[in-house]
């Protein structure tokens, strides 16, 4: 597989594709498989201060236009996670694939404690999950909903890992009034990159029973339905936070989806629910489709990144409808 080399946080990745957190947990063999299939980096499942069972079934549903899930941050706890991250890093290093850890916690200072422990596994970056939409009843409003709160969490994490030299990625929520304001706050607090976006809160109701389908009642929407939302937020972030690396995530299931995400301004492209729709080979398929599109158009990832930010040129046709001219 011909690499599509991409620079991210000072790393030379063999591909702009990044396995999204939670897709294959922190199962070492699966993370290594994602790297072999065409991911330039893989993100482990979010871990917290202690073991967590998550929500009871049903926790995930294909509702026809996407997925909705309420897994509930199930994880073995940070101590067990560190051992898994150590093993995953060893498997990924020969492939040149980066390992990103992901963390969550309760109080802001607890984020720092979890980050410090995860840093001992020497991941290439730590993603801070401040935006999970389906644990509101336990943790309250997500930190991602408020700029000051998001910045406070970020500063705790940054201080906890600065001696280890590990960059911090903050994962943002889509359902906020001004995502750019929150992004600027976490960048000012020391975040090195952004991940946009987490899932969108939603609900599916079974008409026969009159009850929500998920045991948690509500959950996070992912898959194709989320892509337009993700593209708009990545576009806004690229414009509002120039120079800040972005992992564009949400609804990417084809190579063409990845092209659109890069054109919106993403530095790298997160792949998640595509694995449900296209199977384990989805990563290789998306990589191949992206490679083919670039070759067919005689261009590169760097050349198409941010193209959507150009001012279009329009011509007037007899109907009066504006038509963009080719560039």
C-alpha positions in Angstrom: 0.0 0.0 0.0 1.6 3.3 -1.2 1.7 5.7 1.8 0.1 9.1 1.8 2.6 10.8 4.1 1.0 13.4 6.4 2.6 15.7 9.0 0.7 16.0 12.3 2.0 17.3 15.6 5.6 16.9 14.3 5.0 13.3 13.4 5.4 12.0 9.8 2.4 9.7 9.5 2.2 7.2 6.7 -1.5 8.1 6.1 -3.9 11.0 7.0 -6.4 8.4 8.4 -6.8 8.2 12.2 -8.7 5.4 13.9 -11.3 7.1 16.1 -11.4 6.4 19.8 -13.7 3.6 20.9 -14.0 1.8 17.6 -11.7 -1.2 18.4 -11.2 -0.4 22.1 -7.6 -0.8 23.2 -7.4 -4.4 21.9 -3.8 -4.5 20.9 -4.2 -6.8 17.9 -7.0 -4.7 16.5 -5.1 -1.4 16.9 -2.2 -3.0 15.1 -4.5 -4.2 12.4 -5.9 -0.7 11.9 -2.3 0.5 11.4 -1.6 -2.2 8.9 -4.8 -1.5 7.0 -3.9 2.1 6.4 -4.3 4.3 9.4 -1.4 6.7 10.1 -2.4 6.9 13.8 -4.8 5.0 16.0 -6.7 6.3 19.0 -7.3 4.0 21.9 -10.7 3.9 23.7 -11.2 6.5 26.4 -10.0 5.5 29.8 -10.9 7.0 33.2 -9.6 6.8 36.7 -11.1 3.4 37.4 -12.9 0.4 35.8 -16.3 1.2 34.3 -18.9 -1.2 33.0 -20.8 1.4 30.9 -24.5 1.2 30.2 -26.6 -2.0 29.9 -27.8 -3.2 26.5 -29.2 -2.1 24.1 -26.4 0.3 23.6 -26.1 0.8 19.9 -28.6 0.9 17.0 -28.4 1.4 13.2 -31.4 3.7 12.7 -31.2 3.8 8.9 -29.2 7.0 8.4 -26.5 6.5 10.9 -25.7 4.9 14.2 -26.8 5.9 17.7 -24.9 4.6 20.7 -24.7 5.0 24.5 -21.8 2.7 25.4 -21.2 4.8 28.5 -17.4 5.0 28.5 -16.9 1.4 29.4 -13.2 0.8 30.1 -10.8 -1.2 32.4 -9.4 1.9 34.2 -6.2 3.8 33.7 -3.9 1.3 35.4 -5.0 -1.6 33.1 -5.1 0.8 30.1 -1.4 1.7 30.5 -0.4 -1.9 30.1 -2.4 -2.2 27.0 -1.0 1.1 25.6 2.5 -0.2 26.2 1.8 -3.3 24.2 0.0 -1.4 21.4 2.9 1.0 21.0 5.4 -1.8 20.6 3.2 -3.4 17.8 2.6 -0.1 16.0 6.2 1.3 16.0 7.5 -1.0 13.2 4.6 0.3 11.0 5.5 3.9 11.7 2.0 4.4 13.0 1.4 6.8 16.0 -0.6 5.8 19.1 -3.0 8.3 20.7 -4.4 7.7 24.1 -7.8 9.0 25.1 -8.9 10.0 28.6 -12.0 11.2 30.5 -12.5 11.9 34.2 -14.8 13.7 36.6 -13.4 16.9 38.3 -10.8 18.9 36.2 -7.9 17.9 38.5 -8.8 14.2 38.0 -8.2 14.7 34.3 -4.7 15.7 35.2 -4.1 12.7 37.3 -5.4 10.3 34.6 -3.2 12.0 32.0 -0.1 11.8 34.2 -0.6 8.0 34.6 -1.3 7.5 30.9 1.8 9.5 30.0 3.9 6.7 31.5 2.9 4.5 28.5 4.5 7.2 26.2 1.7 7.6 23.6 2.4 10.0 20.9 -0.4 12.3 22.0 -3.3 12.3 24.5 -6.8 13.0 23.4 -9.0 14.6 26.1 -12.6 13.5 25.8 -14.6 16.4 27.3 -17.6 15.9 25.0 -19.2 12.5 25.5 -22.9 13.1 25.1 -24.4 10.0 26.8 -23.2 10.2 30.5 -24.8 13.5 31.4 -26.7 12.0 34.3 -23.4 10.9 35.9 -21.0 13.7 35.0 -23.3 16.7 34.4 -23.0 19.0 31.4 -19.9 18.1 29.3 -16.9 20.4 29.8 -17.0 21.0 26.1 -20.2 23.0 26.5 -18.4 25.9 28.3 -15.2 27.7 27.2 -13.9 28.3 30.7 -14.6 24.8 31.9 -13.0 23.3 28.8 -9.9 25.5 29.3 -9.6 24.5 32.9 -9.6 20.7 32.1 -7.1 21.3 29.3 -4.7 23.2 31.5 -4.7 20.4 34.1 -3.9 17.9 31.4 -1.2 20.0 29.8 0.5 20.6 33.1 0.4 16.9 34.0 2.2 15.8 30.8 4.4 18.8 29.9 7.5 17.2 31.3 6.9 14.1 29.2 6.6 16.3 26.2 3.3 14.7 25.1 1.0 17.0 23.0 -2.7 17.3 24.0 -5.6 17.0 21.6 -9.0 18.2 22.8 -12.1 16.5 21.4 -14.9 19.0 20.9 -18.7 18.7 20.9 -21.0 19.7 18.0 -24.0 20.8 20.1 -22.6 24.1 21.4 -23.5 27.7 20.5 -19.9 28.7 19.4 -17.5 25.9 18.9 -14.7 28.3 17.8 -14.8 30.2 21.1 -14.4 26.9 23.0 -11.6 25.8 20.6 -9.7 29.0 21.1 -10.0 28.7 24.9 -8.5 25.2 24.9 -5.7 26.2 22.5 -5.0 29.2 24.8 -4.8 26.7 27.7 -2.2 24.7 25.9 -3.9 22.2 23.6 -1.7 21.4 20.6 -4.5 20.1 18.4 -8.3 19.7 18.1 -10.5 16.7 17.3 -13.8 17.6 15.8 -16.3 16.2 16.4 -17.7 13.9 19.0 -21.1 12.4 18.4 -24.3 14.5 18.4 -26.9 13.8 21.1 -30.1 12.2 19.9 -32.9 9.7 20.6 -34.7 7.0 18.7 -38.2 5.9 19.9 -39.8 2.6 19.2 -43.4 3.4 18.1 -44.9 0.1 19.2 -43.7 0.3 22.8 -43.6 4.1 23.0 -40.2 3.9 24.6 -36.7 5.1 23.6 -34.8 2.2 22.1 -31.5 2.6 24.0 -31.4 1.6 27.6 -29.8 4.9 28.4 -32.7 6.5 26.5 -30.5 9.0 24.6 -27.2 8.5 22.9 -24.7 9.9 20.4 -25.4 10.0 16.6 -22.6 9.0 14.3 -22.3 7.7 10.7 -23.4 9.4 7.5 -26.0 11.6 9.1 -23.2 13.4 11.1 -20.9 14.2 8.1 -22.5 17.6 7.2 -22.3 18.7 10.8 -18.7 17.6 11.1 -17.7 19.3 7.8 -19.2 22.6 8.9 -17.5 22.6 12.3 -14.1 21.6 10.9 -14.5 24.4 8.3 -15.3 26.9 11.1 -12.4 25.7 13.2 -9.9 25.9 10.4 -11.0 29.5 9.7 -11.3 30.5 13.4 -8.1 28.8 14.7 -5.6 29.1 11.8 -2.6 26.9 12.1 -4.1 24.6 14.7 -4.0 20.9 13.6 -7.4 19.3 13.4 -8.5 15.7 13.3 -11.7 15.9 11.2 -14.1 13.1 12.4 -17.7 12.4 11.7 -19.4 10.3 9.0 -16.3 9.4 6.9 -17.1 6.2 5.2 -15.5 6.6 1.7 -12.3 8.1 0.3 -14.4 10.9 -1.2 -15.7 11.7 2.3 -12.0 12.0 3.4 -11.4 14.3 0.5 -14.2 16.6 1.6 -13.0 16.6 5.2 -9.5 17.6 4.1 -10.9 20.3 1.9 -12.8 21.7 4.9 -9.5 22.2 6.6 -8.8 19.0 8.5 -5.2 18.0 9.0 -6.0 14.3 9.4 -9.2 12.4 9.0 -10.9 10.3 11.7 -12.5 7.0 10.7 -15.0 5.3 13.0 -18.4 4.0 12.1 -17.2 3.1 8.6 -16.0 -0.1 10.1 -19.6 -1.0 10.9 -20.8 -0.2 7.4 -18.0 -1.6 5.4 -16.4 -4.1 7.7 -12.8 -4.3 9.0 -11.4 -3.6 5.5 -13.1 -0.2 5.5 -9.8 1.5 6.5 -7.9 0.0 3.5 -10.8 0.8 1.2 -11.0 4.4 2.3 -7.2 4.7 2.0 -7.3 3.2 -1.5 -10.1 5.4 -2.6 -8.4 8.5 -1.3 -5.1 7.5 -3.0 -7.0 6.9 -6.3 -8.8 10.2 -6.1 -5.6 12.1 -5.5 -3.8 10.3 -8.4 -6.8 10.8 -10.8 -6.7 14.6 -10.0 -3.0 14.9 -10.1 -2.8 16.4 -6.6 -1.8 15.7 -3.0 -3.3 15.9 0.5 -1.4 19.1 1.2 -2.7 20.7 -2.0 -6.4 20.0 -1.4 -6.3 20.8 2.3 -8.5 23.8 3.0 -9.6 24.3 -0.6 -13.2 24.9 0.6 -12.0 28.2 2.1 -11.2 29.8 -1.3 -13.7 32.4 -2.6 -15.7 30.9 -5.4 -16.1 32.5 -8.8 -19.6 32.7 -10.2 -21.1 33.3 -13.7 -24.7 34.2 -14.4 -26.6 31.8 -16.6 -29.9 32.8 -18.4 -32.0 31.5 -15.5 -30.2 33.8 -13.2 -28.9 30.9 -11.1 -25.2 31.4 -10.0 -22.9 28.6 -11.3 -19.4 28.2 -10.0 -16.7 28.4 -12.6 -13.9 25.8 -12.7 -10.7 27.0 -11.2 
